[in-house]
């Protein structure tokens, strides 16, 4: 079997090539279209590819009229040789057929597992009405805790008329309202004094995005609300973190102090007496490192911040998040910031944690762009994210302190 592959800009040209090379009896085994890059990848051109053979033979079928007698054996037809059969199995057509079969099997298995999950959930929550069960299952699939999902759906059953339960849009709106009520009111940064700086400290585990978050807060306060902002970092363990914050401070025109001891921290705060806000970036600590947490506590005791925000990543497990809240709570936690919502597959864990610990959600971050990807922790907007429903009619307010006027969205230091 002569097996060849032909490419051309169009299907007609590719078929013409196959006929010229393999003859008019060529058999098409596989076709596909793809984009071919040109000019260093700056331009693309669509290409048609076909795989064909010229000596693929299939045994002929012989039809005989039924006479009641046992039909004679049909003469053997030409067969594909062993080597040709192996070549055929290695063709793109054979591979494609195998992939389609696997995909169909996986699809069937997925539906089977989903039906099993639904049946199991229905047995565990028999009190959920059939017309609300899909909404209940959606909450569960978005990692909302079982007890919270049952409470939310139970409230809908108690407070809605049966005829309203058939209106999916109405039910979804009430679902959002119930979830929003479970999230304590947001408490962004608010200046509470007329003399001296309002001091805010960000603490949390390593790798949750504290430095980027503090840069977003500082940029919004300085550039959008026209506030005088000072920055202090005690994260002397990572040179890159200091350099990163220094770049942001230079861009927005704010003073930056790097301190290594609690005494230096007090002096740095006193040197920024004319600032309205002072934001303190701390080094990431492991929740299990009692020594480092004790050191952090000594820094905060000397600084006496007006607010302490615990920064947590949405990508962490609920167990890790609750452990961090418990351990950092021994130091001090006034409010919580959740980062990396754009990286999380499901954000129902945020609802679980906030409802359980009853701490105010001050901010959430949704990307790396400074100062854009941060917003006040609104309960309704978070509920929309949990249900994978992006708000389209409610623009993100560009207000960080809760007292300023929203201004147009902008970018700072886009190259960083």
C-alpha positions, 0 to 999 in steps of 0.5 A, spaced: 500 500 500 502 506 497 500 511 503 501 518 502 500 525 505 498 531 501 497 539 503 494 544 499 491 551 500 484 548 498 481 541 498 480 541 491 487 542 490 489 537 495 485 532 491 488 533 485 495 532 487 492 525 490 489 523 483 495 525 480 500 521 484 496 515 486 491 515 480 484 516 479 482 510 484 486 513 490 482 512 497 482 518 502 483 515 509 483 522 513 482 529 512 484 535 516 485 543 516 490 547 520 493 554 521 500 554 518 505 560 521 509 564 516 513 570 517 516 568 524 509 566 526 506 573 525 501 571 519 497 564 519 495 561 513 490 555 512 492 549 510 488 542 507 491 536 509 489 529 506 492 522 507 490 517 501 492 510 499 492 507 492 492 499 493 487 499 499 483 493 497 477 490 501 474 483 499 468 483 495 461 481 497 457 476 493 449 476 494 446 470 492 438 468 491 436 464 497 434 457 495 433 453 501 440 450 500 446 452 504 450 457 500 456 455 497 462 458 500 464 465 497 471 465 493 476 468 497 477 475 495 484 479 495 486 481 502 490 486 505 497 484 507 499 484 514 504 489 513 499 493 510 494 492 515 499 495 520 500 501 516 493 502 516 492 502 523 498 507 524 494 512 519 491 518 522 484 516 520 485 510 525 488 514 530 482 519 529 477 513 530 480 511 536 480 517 539 473 518 538 471 512 541 475 513 547 472 520 547 465 517 547 467 512 552 469 518 557 463 521 555 458 516 557 463 514 564 462 522 565 454 522 565 454 515 569 458 518 574 454 525 574 448 521 575 451 517 581 453 523 584 446 526 583 443 520 586 447 520 592 446 527 593 439 526 593 439 521 598 443 525 603 439 531 602 432 528 601 428 535 604 431 538 598 425 539 593 426 536 586 425 543 582 430 546 587 435 540 586 439 542 580 440 549 584 443 545 590 447 541 586 450 547 582 452 550 589 455 543 591 459 543 585 462 550 586 465 547 593 459 550 597 459 546 604 453 541 604 450 545 610 450 551 607 447 549 600 442 546 604 441 552 608 440 556 602 436 552 598 431 551 605 430 558 605 428 558 598 423 553 599 420 556 605 420 563 603 418 562 595 411 560 592 411 553 589 409 557 582 415 561 583 420 555 583 419 554 576 422 560 574 429 559 573 431 566 573 427 568 579 430 562 583 437 564 581 436 571 583 433 569 590 439 564 590 444 570 590 440 574 595 441 568 600 448 567 599 450 575 599 446 575 606 451 570 609 457 574 607 458 579 613 458 587 610 465 589 607 469 593 611 474 597 606 480 601 609 477 607 612 481 613 615 478 614 622 483 619 625 484 627 623 491 627 625 497 622 624 497 617 619 492 611 618 496 605 619 494 598 615 498 592 616 498 586 611 500 579 614 499 572 611 502 566 609 508 566 603 506 566 596 499 569 597 500 576 594 501 581 599 506 585 596 502 586 589 496 587 593 499 592 597 501 596 591 494 596 588 492 599 595 497 604 595 496 606 587 488 606 588 489 611 594 494 615 591 492 616 584 485 615 584 483 618 591 489 623 591 491 621 598 498 622 601 500 614 602 507 612 605 509 604 604 513 600 609 516 593 608 519 589 613 520 583 608 527 583 608 527 576 607 526 577 599 530 582 596 525 581 590 519 583 594 523 589 596 525 591 589 518 590 587 515 595 592 520 600 591 518 600 583 511 601 585 513 606 590 517 610 585 511 610 580 506 613 584 511 618 588 510 615 595 516 614 600 518 607 602 522 605 608 525 598 609 526 596 616 529 590 620 527 591 627 520 593 631 524 599 633 526 601 626 518 600 624 516 605 630 521 610 627 519 609 620 512 610 622 513 617 625 517 619 619 511 619 615 507 623 620 504 627 614 502 621 610 494 620 611 495 612 610 501 608 611 501 601 609 506 595 612 508 589 607 510 584 612 514 577 610 510 571 609 510 566 615 508 559 615 502 558 620 505 552 623 512 556 625 510 559 632 517 563 632 516 567 626 509 568 628 511 571 635 516 575 631 510 578 627 506 579 633 512 583 636 512 588 630 505 589 630 505 590 637 510 596 636 507 599 630 500 599 633 496 599 626 489 601 626 487 595 621 490 588 620 488 585 614 490 577 613 491 576 606 489 569 603 489 565 597 483 562 594 487 557 590 488 554 597 484 548 600 479 550 605 483 546 611 489 550 609 485 557 609 482 555 616 488 553 619 491 560 617 486 564 620 486 560 626 494 561 627 494 568 625 488 570 629 493 569 635 497 574 632 491 579 630 486 579 624 481 584 623 479 583 616 480 578 610 483 579 603 482 573 598 487 573 592 487 570 586 480 569 584 482 569 577 486 562 578 481 558 582 477 553 579 471 554 584 470 560 589 465 557 594 470 556 599 470 563 600 463 563 602 464 557 607 470 560 610 467 567 611 461 565 614 464 560 619 469 565 622 465 571 621 470 576 619 469 582 614 471 581 607 475 587 605 477 586 598 478 580 593 483 580 587 482 578 580 489 578 577 496 581 577 494 588 574 496 594 578 492 598 580 486 595 577 485 587 579 482 589 586 475 590 588 471 591 595 469 585 597 461 585 596 457 579 598 453 580 591 459 580 587 462 574 590 455 570 590 455 571 582 462 569 582 461 563 586 455 561 581 460 563 575 456 569 573 460 575 571 456 581 573 455 585 567 451 591 569 455 593 576 461 596 574 467 595 579 468 601 583 475 604 583 474 606 591 479 603 596 478 607 602 470 607 602 470 614 602 473 616 595 469 618 589 470 612 583 474 614 578 475 611 571 479 605 571 487 606 569 493 602 569 500 603 572 506 601 571 504 596 565 511 593 564 512 591 571 
